[in-house]
Amino acid sequence: MRKIVQGALALGLLAPLPAFAASPFDGTWKTDVSSAQLPKKPNVYELKNGTYICKTCTPPVTVQADGMDHPVTGHPYYDTEAVKVVDDRTIQITEKKNGKVVYTGTDTVAPDGKTMNFEFSDSSASNAAPVVGKGTAMRVAAGLAGAHAVSGSWHTVSYSTVSDNGLTQTFKVDGNTISMTTPTGQQYNATMDGSSAPMSGDPGITTVSVKKLAANSIRETDNRGDKVVGVTTMTVSPDGKTMKVVFENKERGTTMSYKAMKQ
């Protein structure tokens, strides 16, 4: 049950306005978690005979479920993963980068096997305080016979809580340039002509490009090297109080949407 927010919000600016008028994108925006329409594509796990496999991680992860750190490759946010079996319905996952813990999570399947509650603490994209939260997933397919209860396909249906540092971003527009900062340390300064600009504070995103689509709508494309990893389209409401955000995860082939509220 992974990071609800890594790379999911990317806000920007519309066409230049008169100097005395503030941009509708200026200020701090906070995600309304209750409005989230989460991806329909399920997460798929297998835990059997002492081996844990995350089939839908990108790339997939296979480690021994012995509570020990095991190296993994191809993941910008972590380089080791440890999976501990707590009991027949619960596992704990710990991820590290360069020896530092960047993610901890606990997944607990309900006695009827139909739902799974998860909680997490995630600092994988930041040196600041971790983003913490809780949520629920629903089973959509059973695991292998004799496998641990977490095995199978799961659709995340809701997040009951997510800390504010994972939900808020602040934007400032100056002419045709948009600046973005987050409490967890991500930031960029980009012109809104689709040209590339560096992203700092996020090991999974190296550059961004922001393109104006309409007076109240822009699109941000996130890249890791020469690979597009995410595309986010933002549209501000006529009253300037809400923003519709649609995020396409290009690595997983999923789409989610939600509203952000002007603070």
C-alpha positions in Angstrom: 0.0 0.0 0.0 2.1 2.7 -1.3 2.7 6.2 -1.4 -0.4 8.1 -1.9 1.3 11.4 -2.9 4.6 10.7 -4.4 4.4 12.6 -7.7 0.6 12.8 -7.6 0.2 16.7 -7.4 1.8 19.1 -9.8 0.2 22.5 -10.1 1.0 25.5 -12.3 -0.1 28.7 -13.9 -2.3 30.0 -16.6 -1.7 32.7 -19.2 0.0 35.9 -17.9 -2.5 38.3 -16.2 -2.2 42.0 -15.6 0.5 42.8 -13.1 -1.9 43.7 -10.4 -3.9 40.5 -10.6 -2.8 37.4 -8.7 -2.8 34.1 -10.5 -5.6 31.6 -9.6 -2.8 29.1 -8.9 -1.0 31.4 -6.4 -1.0 30.2 -2.8 -1.3 26.9 -0.9 -3.5 24.1 -2.0 -4.5 21.0 0.0 -5.8 17.7 -1.4 -9.3 16.7 -0.3 -8.6 13.0 0.4 -12.3 12.2 0.5 -12.7 13.3 -3.1 -10.1 10.9 -4.5 -11.1 8.6 -7.3 -8.3 6.0 -6.9 -6.9 3.8 -9.6 -9.0 0.7 -10.5 -5.9 -1.3 -11.4 -5.2 -3.5 -8.3 -2.0 -4.1 -6.4 -1.0 -7.8 -6.6 1.0 -9.5 -3.9 2.2 -13.1 -3.2 3.6 -14.4 0.0 4.1 -18.1 0.1 6.8 -20.5 1.3 8.8 -17.7 2.8 9.0 -15.5 -0.3 7.2 -12.2 -0.8 6.5 -10.9 -4.3 5.1 -7.5 -5.2 4.0 -8.2 -8.8 2.8 -4.7 -9.5 5.7 -2.7 -8.1 7.7 -1.1 -10.9 9.8 -3.0 -11.3 8.5 -6.1 -9.4 10.1 -7.0 -6.1 10.9 -10.4 -4.9 12.5 -10.9 -1.4 12.6 -13.4 1.4 10.0 -12.7 4.1 12.4 -13.2 6.9 12.4 -9.6 8.3 16.0 -9.0 7.0 17.0 -6.3 4.6 17.4 -7.6 1.0 18.7 -5.6 -1.9 16.4 -4.5 -4.7 17.2 -2.8 -7.9 15.6 -0.3 -10.3 13.8 1.7 -7.6 14.7 5.4 -7.2 13.3 5.7 -3.7 14.7 2.6 -1.9 17.5 0.0 -2.4 16.6 -2.6 0.2 13.3 -4.1 1.5 12.5 -6.2 4.5 9.3 -8.1 4.9 8.3 -9.5 8.3 5.4 -11.8 8.9 3.7 -10.7 12.1 1.0 -13.3 12.0 -1.2 -15.1 9.5 -3.0 -11.9 8.6 -0.4 -9.2 9.1 2.9 -8.2 7.6 5.3 -5.3 8.1 7.5 -3.8 5.3 10.6 -1.7 5.8 12.4 0.0 3.0 15.8 1.8 3.2 17.9 4.0 0.9 21.6 4.0 1.6 21.0 2.4 5.0 18.4 4.9 6.1 14.8 3.9 6.7 12.6 5.7 4.2 9.3 3.7 4.5 7.5 1.5 7.0 4.1 0.0 6.4 1.8 -2.5 8.1 -0.9 -4.5 6.2 -3.5 -6.3 8.1 -6.2 -8.5 6.4 -9.6 -8.6 8.1 -10.7 -12.0 9.5 -13.2 -12.5 6.6 -10.3 -11.9 4.1 -12.3 -9.4 2.1 -10.6 -6.1 3.2 -7.1 -5.1 4.3 -6.2 -2.1 6.4 -2.9 -0.5 5.9 -0.8 2.2 7.6 2.4 3.8 6.5 5.2 6.3 7.3 6.9 7.5 4.1 10.0 9.8 3.8 11.3 8.2 0.6 11.1 11.5 -1.3 12.2 13.8 1.4 14.6 14.5 4.2 11.8 16.2 6.1 9.2 14.7 8.5 7.6 11.6 7.0 4.2 11.5 5.5 2.0 9.2 7.6 -1.4 7.8 6.8 -3.9 5.0 7.0 -6.3 3.4 4.4 -8.3 0.4 3.3 -8.1 -1.9 0.3 -10.7 -4.4 -1.0 -9.9 -7.8 -2.3 -10.7 -8.4 -6.0 -8.9 -11.7 -6.4 -7.8 -14.5 -4.1 -4.1 -15.5 -3.7 -2.6 -18.9 -4.3 -3.9 -21.8 -2.2 -1.9 -22.0 1.0 -0.5 -18.5 0.7 -0.5 -15.8 3.4 -3.7 -13.8 3.7 -2.1 -10.7 2.1 -1.7 -12.6 -1.2 -3.9 -11.8 -4.1 -5.2 -8.7 -5.8 -6.3 -5.6 -3.9 -8.0 -2.4 -4.9 -7.2 0.6 -2.7 -10.6 2.2 -1.9 -9.9 4.9 0.6 -7.4 6.8 2.7 -8.9 7.6 6.2 -6.0 9.9 7.1 -2.9 11.4 5.5 -0.7 14.0 7.2 -0.9 17.5 6.0 2.7 17.6 4.8 1.8 15.0 2.2 -1.3 16.9 1.0 -0.2 20.5 0.6 1.8 22.5 -2.0 2.5 26.1 -2.4 2.8 27.9 -5.8 3.9 31.3 -6.9 3.6 32.8 -10.3 5.9 35.5 -11.7 5.2 36.4 -15.3 5.4 33.1 -17.2 7.2 31.3 -14.5 5.7 29.0 -11.9 7.5 28.1 -8.6 6.4 25.0 -6.6 7.4 24.0 -3.1 6.1 21.3 -0.7 6.6 20.7 3.0 8.5 17.5 2.2 11.2 19.4 0.2 10.2 19.1 -3.5 10.5 22.2 -5.6 10.9 23.5 -9.1 10.9 26.7 -11.1 9.5 26.3 -14.6 8.4 28.4 -17.5 4.9 27.5 -18.8 6.0 26.9 -22.4 6.6 23.1 -22.1 10.4 23.5 -21.7 12.3 21.3 -19.3 13.2 22.4 -15.7 15.0 20.6 -12.9 13.0 19.1 -10.0 14.9 19.0 -6.7 14.1 17.0 -3.5 12.6 14.0 -5.3 14.8 11.1 -6.3 12.1 9.7 -8.6 11.7 12.9 -10.7 14.6 14.7 -12.3 12.9 17.2 -14.6 9.4 18.6 -15.2 7.8 20.6 -18.0 4.7 22.7 -17.6 2.4 23.6 -20.4 -0.6 26.0 -20.4 -3.7 24.3 -21.9 -6.3 27.1 -21.3 -6.8 30.1 -19.1 -7.5 28.0 -16.1 -5.7 24.7 -16.9 -2.2 23.5 -17.2 -0.4 20.1 -17.6 2.8 19.0 -15.9 4.9 16.2 -17.2 7.4 14.5 -14.8 10.5 12.8 -16.1 13.2 10.5 -14.7 16.0 11.0 -17.1 14.5 10.6 -20.5 11.5 8.6 -19.3 8.1 10.1 -18.7 6.9 8.8 -15.3 3.8 10.9 -14.7 1.4 13.5 -16.3 -0.8 15.7 -14.1 -3.5 18.0 -15.5 -4.9 20.7 -13.2 -8.0 22.8 -13.8 -9.1 25.7 -11.5 -12.8 26.3 -10.9 -14.3 29.6 -11.9 -14.5 30.7 -8.3 -10.9 30.0 -7.7 -11.6 27.9 -4.6 -11.1 24.3 -6.0 -8.9 22.6 -8.5 -9.5 19.3 -10.2 -6.4 17.2 -10.5 -6.0 14.2 -12.8 -2.8 12.2 -12.4 -1.6 9.6 -14.9 1.0 7.2 -13.5 2.8 6.3 -16.7 4.9 3.6 -15.1 1.9 1.6 -13.8 -0.6 2.6 -16.5 -3.1 4.0 -14.0 -5.1 7.2 -13.5 -6.5 8.9 -10.4 -8.3 12.2 -9.8 -9.1 14.4 -6.8 -9.8 17.9 -5.8 -7.4 20.3 -4.1 -8.8 23.2 -2.0 -7.4 26.7 -1.9 -6.2 27.4 1.7 
